[in-house]
C-alpha cells in the first residue's frame, strides 16, 4: 500500500484558481474523471483519503465522486449527511490506523489541499506527490508551498508530457520532513 497525492497547479505555482477551484478545472483540456492521466492513477487505488473541506462539497453532488473507492476523511467533526460507509476521524494517526486496518493491498489517493497533504507528509505517511502542472498563469490562489518546501524531503522521480500541454511531475516523499508549525507534539 502506498499513499499517493495527486494534484494540479498552475505554471506560476497555484493549486487553486483565484476563485478557489482546483487548478486543473481551469484547463480547457480538462474532462472530469478522464483527462490528465487520472484514470491511470486511480487504476491502482482502493481508497480516497481527504480533509473535510475537500469532502463536504461531495455531499451535495448529483453523483458520488468515489463510487469504487473506500473513503476516509480527516475532520474535526462528521459532516451532516455523510454516508455510513465513510470513515471519519479528527486525528490523522488514528485515521491512518483505520486506513491500514481496512486496506486490501491497493494504493490510497490522498486528495486535498496543502495542509492535508502536508499533515500526512509530516507523519511520514505520504509516499509520492504527483503534480500536474497546467500551462496557465493564475497570479493568485492557494499555493502548495510553504507547507511543502525544499526542506521537506521531496526527491524528483520522473516527468511526462500530457495532452494539452500539461506536465506530470512525480516526487518521492522519502527524506527529512519538517513538522507543521501548528501541529501538536503528539502528531510529529
C-alpha positions in Angstrom: 0.0 0.0 0.0 1.2 3.4 -0.9 -0.4 6.8 -0.1 -0.1 8.9 -3.2 -1.2 12.6 -3.5 -2.0 13.8 -7.0 -2.9 17.5 -7.5 -2.7 20.1 -10.2 -1.1 23.5 -10.1 -0.6 26.4 -12.5 2.7 27.2 -14.1 3.1 30.0 -11.5 2.6 27.7 -8.6 -1.0 27.9 -7.5 -3.0 24.8 -6.7 -6.3 26.7 -6.9 -7.7 29.3 -9.2 -8.2 32.8 -7.7 -11.8 31.7 -7.0 -10.7 28.6 -5.1 -11.3 25.8 -7.7 -8.6 23.2 -8.3 -6.2 24.4 -10.9 -7.0 21.5 -13.2 -10.6 22.7 -13.7 -9.4 25.9 -15.4 -7.5 24.0 -18.1 -9.5 23.9 -21.4 -8.3 20.2 -21.8 -9.9 19.2 -18.5 -12.5 16.4 -18.6 -13.7 15.3 -15.2 -12.6 11.7 -14.4 -10.9 11.3 -17.8 -8.1 13.7 -18.6 -4.6 14.4 -17.3 -3.8 10.8 -16.5 -6.4 10.4 -13.7 -7.7 7.0 -15.0 -4.2 5.5 -14.9 -3.6 7.0 -11.5 -6.9 5.6 -10.0 -6.5 2.2 -11.5 -4.3 1.0 -8.6 -6.2 2.9 -5.9 -8.7 1.3 -3.5 -9.4 4.2 -1.2 -9.5 8.0 -1.1 -8.2 10.0 1.9 -9.0 13.6 2.3 -9.7 16.6 4.5 -13.2 17.6 5.5 -13.0 20.8 3.3 -12.4 18.7 0.2 -15.0 16.1 1.2 -18.0 18.3 2.1 -18.8 19.5 -1.4 -19.3 15.8 -2.4 -22.3 15.6 -0.1 -24.3 17.9 -2.4 -23.1 16.4 -5.7 -25.6 14.7 -8.0 -23.3 11.7 -8.1 -20.9 10.2 -5.6 -17.4 11.2 -6.7 -15.7 8.0 -5.4 -18.1 5.1 -6.3 -15.3 2.5 -6.4 -13.2 3.7 -3.5 -13.4 3.4 0.2 -13.5 6.9 1.7 -11.6 8.2 4.7 -12.0 11.8 5.9 -9.8 13.8 8.3 -12.0 16.4 10.1 -12.9 17.9 13.4 -16.5 16.5 13.1 -18.6 14.2 10.9 -20.5 16.4 8.4 -24.2 16.0 8.4 -25.3 13.7 5.6 -22.1 11.7 5.5 -22.8 8.2 4.2 -22.4 5.4 6.8 -19.6 3.7 4.9 -17.3 6.8 5.1 -14.8 6.7 7.9 -14.1 10.0 9.7 -11.6 10.9 12.4 -10.2 14.1 13.8 -6.8 12.6 14.5 -4.6 11.8 11.5 -2.7 9.0 13.3 -6.0 7.2 14.2 -7.3 7.7 10.7 -4.1 6.1 9.3 -4.6 3.2 11.7 -8.2 2.7 10.4 -6.9 3.0 6.8 -4.2 0.4 7.3 -6.7 -2.0 9.0 -9.1 -1.7 6.1 -6.5 -1.9 3.3 -6.7 -4.9 0.9 -3.4 -4.1 -0.8 -4.3 -1.2 -3.1 -2.9 2.3 -3.0 -4.6 5.3 -1.4 -5.4 8.5 -3.2 -4.6 11.4 -0.9 -6.9 14.2 -2.1 -6.8 17.7 -0.6 -5.1 20.9 -0.2 -1.6 21.8 1.1 -2.5 21.5 4.8 -3.9 17.9 4.4 -1.1 16.8 2.2 1.5 18.5 4.5 0.0 16.8 7.6 0.3 13.3 6.2 3.7 14.0 4.7 4.9 15.2 8.2 3.7 11.9 9.6 5.9 10.0 7.1 2.7 8.6 5.6 2.9 10.1 2.1 4.8 8.0 -0.4 4.5 10.1 -3.6 3.4 13.6 -4.6 2.3 13.8 -8.2 1.8 17.3 -9.6 0.1 18.0 -12.9 1.3 21.4 -14.0 -1.2 23.1 -16.3 0.1 25.6 -18.9 -1.7 28.6 -17.3 -0.8 31.6 -15.1 -3.3 32.5 -12.3 -1.5 35.2 -10.5 -3.2 34.3 -7.2 -4.9 31.4 -5.4 -3.6 28.9 -2.9 0.0 27.8 -3.1 1.4 24.3 -2.3 4.4 26.0 -0.6 5.5 26.8 2.1 3.8 23.7 3.6 5.9 21.6 1.2 9.2 23.4 0.6 12.7 22.3 -0.3 13.3 21.1 3.2 10.5 18.5 3.2 12.5 15.6 1.6 10.9 15.5 -1.8 13.0 13.7 -4.4 12.3 14.1 -8.1 11.4 10.7 -9.7 10.1 11.3 -13.2 8.1 13.6 -15.5 6.0 13.1 -18.6 4.1 15.4 -21.1 0.3 15.1 -21.1 -2.0 16.1 -23.9 -2.9 19.7 -24.0 0.5 21.0 -22.8 0.4 19.9 -19.1 3.3 18.1 -17.5 3.1 15.4 -14.8 5.9 15.6 -12.2 6.3 12.8 -9.7 8.3 13.1 -6.4 9.2 10.5 -3.9 8.4 11.7 -0.4 11.1 10.0 1.5 13.6 12.0 3.4 13.7 14.7 6.1 10.4 16.2 7.0 9.7 19.5 8.8 6.7 19.4 11.2 3.9 21.8 10.5 4.2 24.9 12.8 0.8 24.5 14.5 0.9 20.7 14.8 0.8 19.3 18.4 4.0 17.5 19.5 2.0 14.2 19.7 1.4 14.3 16.0 5.1 15.0 15.0 
